[in-house]
Every structure is written in C-alpha cells, then in structure tokens.
Amino acid sequence: MTDFAATKALFHLPPGVIYLDGNSLGPLPLSAPARMAQVMTDEWGEMLITGWNRGGSDGAGWMAQPTLLGDRVGRLIGAEPSHVVLGDTLSIKVYQALAAALEMTERKVVLSDNGNFPSDLYMAEGLVRSLRQGHELRIVAPEEVEASLTPEIGVLMITEVDYRTGRMHDMVRLTERAHSLGILTIWDLAHSAGAVPVDLARARADFAVGCTYKYLNGGPGAPAFIYVAPRHANRVRPALSGWLGHESPFAFDIDYRPGAGIERMRVGTPPVLALAALEASLDIWDMTTMAEVRARSQELTGRFIAGVEAACPTLTLASPRDPDLRGSQVSFRHAQGYAIMQALIARGVIGDFRAPDILRFGFTPLYIDQGDVDGAVAVLAEVMDGALWDRDEYRTRSRVT
C-alpha cells in the first residue's frame, strides 16, 4: 500500500496553499534542486564534455538519459521496454507522430475532436498545409468520435483525457475500432500520464505522446515523450530527421540514416538539467502504482464534487459524474469563472481557468489529501457565498489563465 503522507512530504508545498493545479504544472520535488545541483557541479562542472559518455557510479551518461528515463515513464503508461524516448516539446512529438503515421497510410483524413488540446490541432493543421497532398483535418465533438470512424480515415489523433472537462475516451475500444477499419492511432497522454492507468501495449496503440511537467512533476518546460509500438518502431520514417536520431551521429555523414527503433525519434540535444529534475520526481513515482493512485484520485475527486455541489449550488459540474469516465480533474462552469478562480488563488487555493467558463481543479494523490479537498471546498464556498470574486482586479485577464 502506498503511503501518500510520505509522498506528500517529498514535495515543496508553500505554507497556506492548497495546490489543485498539478494537471497544469506539478510542484517541486524536494530532491530536485540537489539533483540538479549535482549535475551542474559534479557532472557539468567536473566532467565537462566527458559527461555525455561517462556512465556507471562515477559518471553521468547524459546521452543515454532520454531512453533510460523513457523506460521509467513507460512503466507508468504501459509501454513495452525501449519504446519510449524523452526530449523536445509535446508539439514536436505530436508532429513527429502524425507525420510518421500519415506516411504509413494512403488515406488523407486525420480525425480528431474539439476536446483535443488546441496545440495538437495547430500542429496537425500546419502539417497538412505543408504536405499539400490533399490531406484533411476533420474535427468532431468528443462523443461523436467513434461514430465518425469510417474507411476514409487514415489517422485517429486523440487526447485521452479532455483538458477542459476531464472526460475520458475509451482507448482500448476506440483503438480496436480504428484498427478494424485500417486506421492508425495517436494518443496524447498529457492529462493521462501519472493521472490514470494507461496500458499502451494492451490497447495496441500505434503512437502516443505526452508531457512530463504536469502530473509527472518534471518542472516548467520539462521534456516531452513519444512512444512507437514495437511493430512500427523500425520502419517509421522520422520527418524531423534530427542529428541525434541518426544511426551514427558522430560519423558525421552527410546523408541521414535513421537509428534503430525508438532512437530514431530523437531530434535535438537532451535537456540534461531538465532530465535531472524529472529523475527526482520519478524516484517518488517508484513508491507507488498507478492502480493505487487512481483509486485515491477517484476518492478525492468524488469528495470534492459532493462538497462543492452541497456548498455552491450556482456552480455547474462540467466533468463526468461517473468516476470511471473522468480523469484526475474536476471542472465546474460559471459565467464568472475567471474572476472566481482569481479570488480563490488570492486566498491560497490554486486551480486554473479555461475559456469560456470553466474552473478547473487537478487532484494528484502524491501530494493532495482529504484535508486539502475539504479546505478547498470551504474557501470556494466562502468566495461564492460572499460574492468575493466581484472585484475589478479579479476580472483583469493575465497572459496565462
């Protein structure tokens, strides 16, 4: 059994703050500063460039980190060993996955839904325009995805957990249905990795991508990851043929030859310091299982929904009521949602807002407990009962909401 009080003690949580925004940016693992300092002083400082190669107890082995840590992330998403690699940003990984998938099919339609994160759709739109081969990005409502799977679809590109409402797609069912029609699948796990159990191998997903700065607590700008199924790994062509995806980067060949398996999906130089921070977080993840995290998450989100609905009747639940149909977040709607969230943040309860009217709260059992839930409900009730949000300073939109 996971000791969640022990995992909570391993994070820096500012006094007086209830942090319900780990679905956007996870908090700082207490061990991360020392781990990063070690890399900076003992590795970068003392080893200099030799840190790329030196492994073992007295070395750094920076070049191997993207795949070594990829396996540790892979454990949390049900990936086969050696089929996840870290690096670059999520948008880059979306582009890589979609470009590779489109080369594997002669069909021209990419199907997605309007609950997909807009950045994914932007990358798809840009790729379709660049190809100029008659491709189409088709966007439907989340509940219409399954019915929209037809033989003309080439690629299904879906975010498993809706970033606004927390509504979950059924990965196994949709992938099975897509494959029965000859459709390739790409799953964005940005709001799944570290939030809900994922089993890419069982689902037979073709590709998956995700970020590590949300539930995985890798820090601002932490590297993204990409998964390629074993059956595709040695035949996909990396559209972004970066130096480190080359079969022999230090042969300095003029012509590109893709590396073996997942290595070919590497693009740029590994972000060594960011990977050190992520490694510190993954040490905490080694203390638990996704099944236990999911059970505690459903308990916490259910408690929050019940408390808010009892105390704040003017807020409307936007997330699925069935815990098996939502991720590890709860969203409520209100016309003054932005101002309400600013009033909450001013009182130490940090969530976030998503246009046009959603107050969004993330529940991460590694550091959120029942006391945090009850405290957040009490502050929200105070803000709503007294209309404390009705102040000009709470209506002024910041660049990041």
C-alpha positions in Angstrom: 0.0 0.0 0.0 1.3 3.4 -0.9 1.9 5.8 2.0 0.6 9.0 0.4 1.5 11.0 3.5 5.1 10.0 2.8 5.0 11.0 -0.8 3.4 14.3 0.1 6.3 15.1 2.4 8.6 14.8 -0.6 7.3 17.9 -2.3 7.7 21.6 -1.6 4.3 22.9 -1.0 4.2 26.6 0.1 2.6 27.2 3.5 -1.1 28.3 3.3 -1.5 27.0 -0.3 -3.8 24.2 -1.5 -2.4 23.3 -4.8 -5.0 21.9 -7.2 -3.2 22.8 -10.5 -0.8 19.8 -10.8 -2.7 19.0 -14.0 -1.1 22.1 -15.5 2.3 22.2 -13.6 3.4 19.8 -10.9 5.1 21.2 -7.7 8.8 20.9 -6.9 10.1 17.6 -5.6 12.3 18.5 -2.6 15.1 16.4 -4.0 15.2 18.1 -7.4 17.3 21.2 -6.5 20.1 19.0 -5.0 19.9 16.6 -8.0 20.2 19.5 -10.4 23.0 21.0 -8.4 24.8 17.7 -8.5 24.5 17.6 -12.3 25.7 21.2 -12.5 28.7 20.9 -10.2 29.8 17.3 -10.1 28.9 16.4 -13.7 28.9 19.5 -15.9 31.5 21.2 -13.6 33.9 18.4 -13.1 33.3 16.2 -16.1 32.7 18.9 -18.7 32.0 17.3 -22.1 33.0 13.8 -20.9 29.7 13.7 -19.1 28.0 12.7 -22.3 29.8 9.3 -22.2 30.8 8.6 -18.7 28.5 6.0 -17.1 28.5 3.9 -14.0 28.7 5.0 -10.4 31.3 7.7 -11.2 29.7 9.0 -14.4 26.9 10.9 -15.9 25.9 9.1 -19.1 23.9 12.1 -20.4 23.4 10.6 -23.9 21.6 7.6 -22.5 19.2 9.5 -20.3 16.4 10.1 -22.8 15.8 6.3 -23.2 16.7 5.3 -19.7 14.1 7.7 -18.3 11.9 6.9 -21.2 11.6 3.4 -19.7 10.7 4.8 -16.3 7.9 6.9 -17.8 7.0 3.9 -19.9 6.2 1.9 -16.8 3.5 4.5 -15.9 1.8 4.2 -19.3 2.0 0.5 -20.0 4.7 0.8 -22.7 7.0 -2.0 -23.8 10.6 -1.5 -22.7 12.8 0.5 -25.0 9.8 2.1 -26.8 9.6 5.5 -25.2 12.1 8.3 -25.6 12.2 11.8 -24.0 13.2 15.1 -25.5 11.9 18.2 -27.2 8.4 19.6 -26.6 5.0 18.0 -26.8 4.1 19.9 -30.0 7.3 18.5 -31.7 6.3 14.9 -30.6 2.8 15.4 -32.0 4.3 16.5 -35.3 6.6 13.5 -35.4 3.9 11.0 -34.6 1.4 12.4 -37.1 3.9 12.8 -39.9 5.1 9.2 -39.4 1.5 7.9 -39.3 0.5 9.8 -42.5 3.4 8.2 -44.4 2.1 4.8 -43.3 -1.3 5.2 -45.0 -2.6 6.4 -48.3 -5.7 7.8 -46.8 -5.9 11.6 -46.4 -8.2 12.3 -43.4 -7.0 12.9 -39.9 -9.8 12.6 -37.4 -9.7 14.5 -34.0 -12.2 16.1 -31.7 -12.7 19.6 -30.3 -11.7 18.4 -26.8 -8.2 17.8 -28.1 -5.7 20.3 -26.9 -5.6 23.2 -29.4 -1.8 22.9 -29.8 -2.2 19.4 -31.2 -4.7 20.7 -33.7 -2.4 23.6 -34.7 0.4 21.1 -35.4 -1.9 19.0 -37.5 -3.2 22.0 -39.4 0.4 23.1 -40.1 1.5 19.7 -41.3 -1.5 19.3 -43.6 -0.8 22.7 -45.2 2.9 21.8 -45.6 2.2 18.5 -47.2 -0.1 19.9 -49.9 -1.3 16.5 -50.8 -5.0 16.9 -50.2 -5.0 15.9 -46.5 -7.9 17.0 -44.3 -8.1 17.5 -40.6 -11.6 16.6 -39.5 -12.8 17.7 -36.1 -15.9 16.4 -34.4 -17.4 16.5 -30.9 -15.8 14.1 -28.4 -18.9 12.0 -28.2 -19.1 11.7 -32.0 -15.6 10.2 -32.5 -16.5 6.5 -32.6 -19.3 7.0 -35.0 -17.0 9.1 -37.2 -14.6 6.3 -37.7 -15.0 5.3 -41.4 -12.8 3.7 -44.0 -11.7 7.1 -45.4 -10.0 8.0 -42.1 -6.2 7.4 -42.1 -5.2 8.5 -38.6 -7.2 9.0 -35.4 -5.4 11.6 -33.2 -7.0 12.0 -29.8 -6.2 13.3 -26.3 -7.3 10.6 -24.0 -8.4 13.0 -21.2 -10.2 16.2 -22.3 -8.1 19.1 -20.9 -11.2 21.1 -20.2 -13.7 18.7 -18.6 -11.6 15.6 -17.7 -13.9 13.4 -19.9 -12.0 10.2 -20.8 -12.1 8.4 -24.1 -12.0 4.6 -24.1 -8.6 4.0 -25.5 -9.0 0.2 -25.9 -12.4 0.4 -27.6 -11.5 3.3 -29.9 -8.2 1.7 -30.9 -9.8 -1.6 -31.6 -12.5 0.0 -33.7 -10.0 2.1 -35.6 -7.7 -0.9 -36.3 -10.7 -2.9 -37.6 -11.1 -0.1 -40.3 -7.4 0.1 -41.0 -6.9 3.4 -39.1 -3.7 4.3 -37.2 -4.0 5.8 -33.7 -2.1 8.6 -32.0 -2.9 9.1 -28.3 -1.9 12.3 -26.4 -1.4 11.4 -22.8 -0.7 14.9 -21.5 -3.5 14.6 -19.0 -3.2 10.8 -18.6 0.4 10.1 -17.7 0.6 10.0 -13.9 -3.2 10.6 -13.6 -4.9 7.5 -14.8 -3.8 3.9 -15.6 -2.7 3.6 -19.2 -1.8 0.3 -21.0 -0.5 1.2 -24.4 0.7 -2.4 -25.1 -2.7 -3.9 -24.2 -4.6 -1.2 -26.2 -2.2 -1.8 -29.2 -1.9 1.9 -29.7 0.3 2.8 -32.7 1.8 6.0 -31.3 1.5 8.0 -28.1 2.9 11.3 -26.9 2.8 13.3 -23.7 4.5 15.8 -21.4 6.2 15.4 -18.1 5.6 18.8 -16.4 2.0 18.1 -15.3 1.3 15.0 -13.2 4.9 13.7 -13.6 6.2 16.9 -11.8 9.2 17.4 -14.1 9.2 21.2 -13.8 8.4 24.1 -16.2 9.4 23.2 -19.7 10.2 19.5 -18.8 10.8 17.3 -21.9 8.0 15.5 -23.7 7.9 11.8 -24.6 7.0 9.8 -27.6 6.0 6.1 -27.9 6.1 4.0 -31.0 4.6 0.5 -31.0 7.2 -2.3 -31.5 5.6 -3.4 -34.7 6.3 0.1 -36.2 9.5 1.1 -34.5 12.0 0.0 -37.1 10.0 1.1 -40.2 8.6 4.6 -39.3 10.4 7.4 -41.0 11.2 10.4 -38.7 10.0 13.5 -40.6 12.2 15.6 -38.2 15.5 13.8 -39.0 17.5 15.3 -36.2 21.2 14.7 -35.6 20.6 12.5 -32.5 18.1 10.4 -34.4 20.8 9.4 -36.8 22.1 5.8 -36.8 25.6 7.1 -36.1 25.5 10.8 -35.1 29.3 11.1 -34.6 30.1 9.6 -38.0 29.0 13.0 -39.3 27.6 11.5 -42.5 26.1 14.0 -45.0 23.1 11.6 -45.6 20.6 10.8 -42.9 20.1 7.1 -41.8 17.5 6.6 -39.0 18.6 5.0 -35.8 17.3 1.7 -34.5 13.8 1.6 -33.0 12.7 4.5 -30.8 16.2 6.1 -31.1 15.2 7.4 -34.5 12.5 9.6 -32.8 15.2 11.6 -31.0 15.7 15.1 -32.5 17.7 17.6 -30.5 20.3 17.5 -27.8 18.9 16.1 -24.5 18.0 18.7 -21.9 20.3 17.4 -19.3 19.3 19.7 -16.4 15.6 19.2 -17.0 16.0 15.4 -17.1 17.7 15.6 -13.7 14.7 17.3 -12.3 12.4 14.7 -13.8 14.5 11.9 -12.5 14.0 13.3 -9.0 10.2 13.1 -9.5 10.3 9.6 -11.0 12.0 8.4 -7.8 8.8 9.4 -5.9 6.7 7.6 -8.6 8.7 4.4 -7.8 7.0 4.5 -4.4 3.5 3.8 -5.8 1.5 2.2 -8.5 -1.0 3.7 -11.0 -3.8 1.5 -9.6 -3.3 2.9 -6.1 -3.0 6.5 -7.5 -6.2 6.0 -9.5 -8.2 4.7 -6.5 -7.2 7.6 -4.3 -7.8 10.1 -7.1 -11.4 8.8 -7.6 -11.9 9.1 -3.8 -10.6 12.7 -3.8 -12.5 13.9 -6.9 -15.7 12.3 -5.7 -15.4 14.0 -2.3 -14.7 17.4 -4.0 -17.7 17.1 -6.3 -20.0 16.2 -3.4 -18.7 19.1 -1.3 -18.9 21.7 -4.0 -22.4 20.8 -5.1 -23.6 20.9 -1.5 -22.0 24.3 -0.7 -22.0 26.1 -4.1 -25.3 25.4 -6.0 -24.6 28.1 -8.6 -21.6 26.1 -10.0 -22.4 23.5 -12.6 -20.5 20.3 -12.9 -18.7 20.1 -16.3 -16.9 16.8 -15.6 -18.5 13.4 -15.9 -20.1 12.3 -12.7 -19.1 8.7 -13.2 -15.6 8.4 -11.8 -14.7 5.8 -14.3 -15.4 8.3 -17.1 -13.2 11.2 -15.9 -9.5 11.7 -15.4 -7.9 13.1 -12.3 -9.5 16.6 -12.5 -12.8 18.2 -11.8 -14.3 21.1 -13.7 -17.2 23.4 -12.9 -18.8 26.0 -15.0 -19.8 29.6 -14.1 -20.2 32.7 -16.2 -17.7 34.5 -13.9 -15.3 31.6 -13.8 -12.2 33.6 -14.3 -12.9 36.1 -11.5 -13.9 33.3 -9.2 -10.6 31.5 -9.8 -8.6 34.6 -9.2 -10.4 35.1 -5.9 -9.6 31.5 -4.9 -5.9 31.9 -5.8 -5.8 35.1 -3.8 -7.0 33.0 -0.8 -4.5 30.2 -1.3 -6.5 27.7 -3.4 -4.7 27.4 -6.7 -6.6 25.9 -9.7 -6.9 27.4 -13.1 -9.4 28.7 -15.7 -10.2 27.5 -19.2 -12.3 29.6 -21.6 -15.0 30.3 -21.8 -16.3 29.5 -18.3 -14.5 26.5 -16.7 -12.9 26.4 -13.3 -10.5 23.5 -13.4 -9.1 21.6 -10.4 -6.5 18.9 -10.6 -6.2 16.1 -8.0 -2.8 14.5 -7.6 -2.7 12.0 -4.8 1.1 12.1 -4.4 0.6 15.4 -2.5 -3.2 16.1 -2.2 -5.2 14.6 0.6 -8.7 14.8 2.1 -7.8 17.8 4.2 -6.8 19.7 1.1 -10.1 18.8 -0.6 -12.2 19.9 2.4 -10.2 23.1 2.8 -10.6 24.0 -0.9 -14.4 23.4 -0.7 -14.6 25.7 2.4 -12.7 28.5 0.6 -14.8 28.1 -2.6 -18.0 28.3 -0.5 -16.8 31.4 1.2 -15.9 33.1 -2.2 -19.3 32.1 -3.7 -21.5 32.9 -0.6 -20.0 36.4 -0.3 -19.5 37.1 -4.0 -15.9 37.8 -3.1 -15.0 37.4 -6.7 -16.9 40.5 -7.7 -13.9 42.9 -7.8 -12.3 44.6 -10.7 -8.8 43.2 -10.0 -10.2 39.7 -10.3 -11.6 40.4 -13.8 -8.3 41.5 -15.3 -7.0 38.7 -17.5 -3.4 37.6 -17.1 -1.5 36.2 -20.1 -1.6 32.7 -18.5 -5.0 31.7 -17.2 
